[in-house]
Amino acid sequence: MTKKIKQKDAREVYGEEFRETAIKLALAGNKSTAEVARELGLPEWKLYGWVQSWRKKHGKSTVDEVGKGSPEEELRKLQKRNRELEQEVEILKKAAAYFAKTLL
């Protein structure tokens, strides 16, 4: 005889204190939300949902509303922008050196 497991019993229920701690860790910025979720043994989507709900409740924009992605995506964008700015600085240095020679 097989016993059916009710959906409510199959879900792991987390306490409010645990949720608050997980949200604080995710928002601290020391680690990505995905890393925090893995360390706490949570599915990533669950922690993302908690963080998004917290931001809505506290008047903060959600990640999707401001057009940003996950912290990893944001890091990649910032690294790309940094490389672009470094290239621009190099071009400006070469241009300054060129004009300095031609003006002398």
N, C-alpha and C positions, 0 to 999 in steps of 0.2 A: 504494500500500500504506500503510495507516494503522498507526501504531505506538501500541499501548496504553501509557498511562502508569500505572505502578504507583502505588498509593495512597501508599506510603511515600516515593516520589520526588516526588510532587506536593506533599506537605506541606513547609512550611519548618520546619527543625529549628533550635531556638534553644539556644545554649550555656547552661550552668549559671550562668556569671557574668552573662550578659545577663539571665537570669530574676531573679537576686538583685537586680540593679540596678533592674530594672523594679518589682519588689515593694517595694523600699525607697522608690522615688519615689512609688509609689501610697500607701504607708503614711505618708509624711511629712506629708500633709495640706495641703500647699501648693496642690495641684491635685487635681481629682477623678480617680478611677481611669480614667474614660472619656477625660479630657483627656490623661492620661499615655499611655494606649494609642494614641490618635491620633498623638501626637507621636513615639512610637516605631515607628509603622507596624504596630501589632498589632491584631488584632480585639479589641474590648472584652471579649467573652466569655472570650477566652483569658487576658487579664490578670486578670479577675475570678476565674477558676478558680485561677490561680497564687496570688493573694492568699488565697483561701479555703483552699487547701491549706496555705499557710504558717501561717495562723491555727490550723488544726486541729493541725498538727504541733507548734506552739509553745504549745499549751494555751489559745489565745485563742478566744473565741466567734466564730462566723461571723456575718455580717451578718443572715442569715435566721434564725438561732437566737435572736437577741435581739429579733427583731421590727422591726428597722430596715431601711430600704431603702438605696438608693444614697446617696452623699454629697449629691447634688442634692436628693433627697427629704428628707433630714435637715435640710438648710439651709432648705427651704420650711417644714418643721414648726417649726423654731426661729424663723423670721421670723414665722410666724403666732402662735406663743406670745408673742413680743415685742410684737406689736400688741395682743394681748389684755391683757397686763400694763400696757401704756401706757394702754389704755382704763380699766382698773381704777384706776390712779393718778389719772386725771382725775376719775373718779366720786368717789373718796375726797377729793380736793381740794375738789370742789363740796360734798360732804356736810359736810366740816369747816368750810367757810365758812358754810354754812347754820346749823349748830349754834352756831357762834361768834356769829352775829347774834342768834339766838333766846335765847341765854343772857345776853347783855348787856342 
